[in-house]
Amino acid sequence: MATVQPDFEKRIQDAIGAFNAHDVEAYLSFSTEDVIVENLATGEIINGKGEARASLKRAFAAIPDIKVEIKSFFSSGNRQCVEYVVNGTPRGELLGGIPATGKSFSVRGVGVSELREGKTFRVTQYGDSSTVLQQLGMLPALPQQ
């Protein structure tokens, strides 16, 4: 991983640890009250901790084994970037009414965050929803070349 300030590395590790433990309140403690999360893969925009709390609870209920693995990260000023892999097996309905298929997925993503007074106030998440849908059997796999 890149050389970063020790407090930044600990912050990332602690936040992902809270996510992987499905500890909604601990995870949200790293965000401002007015946090904005934009997920470009799903089109979802979350405004504030209340919506973020509800979104996390839905995700943890639908994908009870969801985990994030950090691949790399770096920071510059009040911005941070984290490359990660998300793994899980949906057991409940996903965004927009996608039914559970019982199949697992593993997909790479990137989150770019802006911090205010040491807390996240804006996150843009970049992911690959078509790969998830292919792995879940909802879209045909693309031919390999």
HELIX and SHEET records of a PDB file:
HELIX    1   1 PRO A    6  ASN A   20  1                                  15    
HELIX    2   2 VAL A   24  LEU A   28  1                                   5    
HELIX    3   3 GLY A   48  ALA A   62  1                                  15    
HELIX    4   4 LEU A   95  GLY A   97  5                                   3    
HELIX    5   5 SER A  129  GLN A  135  1                                   7    
SHEET    1   A 6 ILE A  45  ASN A  47  0                                        
SHEET    2   A 6 SER A  31  ASN A  39 -1                                        
SHEET    3   A 6 LYS A 119  GLY A 127  1                                        
SHEET    4   A 6 PHE A 105  ARG A 116 -1                                        
SHEET    5   A 6 ARG A  79  GLY A  88 -1                                        
SHEET    6   A 6 LYS A  67  SER A  76 -1                                        
END                                                                             
